[in-house]
Amino acid sequence: MEQTIIETIERYDRIIIHRHVRPDPDAYGSQVGLKTLLRANYPEKEVYAAGEHEERLSFLATQDDVSEQMYEGALIIITDTGNTERIDSAYYEKGAYVIKIDHHPNNDPYGDLRWVDTTSSSTSELIYRLFKKGEQLRNWTLPHEAARLLYAGIVADTGRFLYPSTTNATMRAAGELITYDFDRTALYDALYEVDEAVLRLQGYVYQQVKLDEYGSTSIRLTKEVLADHGLVAEDTGSLVSSLGQMKGITAWVLFVEEDDIIRARLRSKGPAINELASRYNGGGHPLASGASVTSWEEADELVANLRALCRTYNEMKG
Ligand SMILES: [Mn+2]
């Protein structure tokens, strides 16, 4: 597969790389990491990373301006994006050929060519594998900046190598990436620093947690609570994973009220929750998914379903 992708890349003069909406470090890492890799090894090609820039990820990269006309005849590569609704591009279908590179379940097999490996920790790890094949077949080199971006994606998507998605291959990739010249400490600081208001909100979240007998729990962040903390919905991204350290927790959902919807972030240490998420306009990984509901009544229903999943899981465990 890696070789087919390399040969496809070589057939196009213009390559536009996209990723999912509301990008995270793996989305930027894989997208801009690939752009940086391709620009270095094919300086004659036009390579762009496009989509709406996320200000919070400015320490990683920015995005390129690409006009609608530039899609004509271009190769489009979409990284880290499971389904078409999540592609951050209005024009990707205007491209000549579309490649999907991803590690989410392949429920929506879009594109002309797909490289989907759900056993990979991150899409950044897949891009590193692509680089290794290019190194072997074409003498590709990896710019230091691409190494920094791919490393950031791997670190973030594995929860700093804590999640079970971290494999021997992940560790070897990370081990090789840190031999490149970039400031790891500065990268960690940028990835994990939170401001005071977010820490205070985290304290609020911890106070709301009530584990039921099956280890499930839900937390609601209303617009009022966010406003009380001087925060907006986009500030809450780091809160959901920190609950995983709670003793006895099996699965949990954090609801964040936005203007028109209530966003639901689901995590699990037991039962798969991505099927549940898909019933509420979402999806994702078996142990980490996102969804959305339109009312607190619908949120109650999602919570009941999550609780039922945990009950079944506990019964199966005996
Ligand atoms: Mn990812």
Residues whose N, C-alpha, C, O or C-beta is under 5 A from the ligand:
A	BS01	MN	D26 D80 S122 T123 D157
